[in-house]
């Protein structure tokens, strides 16, 4: 698993999702992460709230 993060909030979110989410929810969140990755533009900055929402909602 990736250990080096530019933002500590993202690492904390990852730790919480991995530690507390049931297996089925982890699978859903992984699918959301893949979808989010396809939507992100490398030259833009994104708010933590936006990223968190896309992964957990």
N, C-alpha and C positions, 0 to 999 in steps of 0.2 A: 504494500500500500504506500502511496505517496506520503512522504514525511516533511517535505520542504514547501512551505507556503509563503507567499508574499504578504498575506494578510492573516493575522492571528484569529480574526473572527471566522474566516472561512475554515481554518483548521479546527476551531472549536465546534463549528457546525458539523463538520465531518465526524469529529469524535462523538458528538451527541447522536448523530444518525446511526453510526456504526454500533454504538453501545446500547442504545435504548429501543431502536425500532425492531419490531418483529420481522421475521424473514420475508413474509409476503410484502410488507411495506418497503423493505430494503430493495426488493426487486423492482417495485414501482418507482422508487426514487432513483434507481440506477437508470431506468428507462427515461425518466425525466431529465437526468443529467446528460444523457446522450442527446436528447432532443435540444436541450439548452446549448450544449456545445456546438451543435450545428447552426444555432441561431446567433451566436456571439460573433462580433466583429473584433479582430485582434487590435485594431487601432482605437477602440473605444474603451471608456471606463464605465463600469456598471455599479450601481448602488448595491450595497449588501442586502438591503430589504428586497430588491428586485430578484437577486440571485436566490435568496432564501425562499421567497414566495414560489419561484419557478421550481425549486427542488422539493418543497414540502407540501405544496397545495394541490 
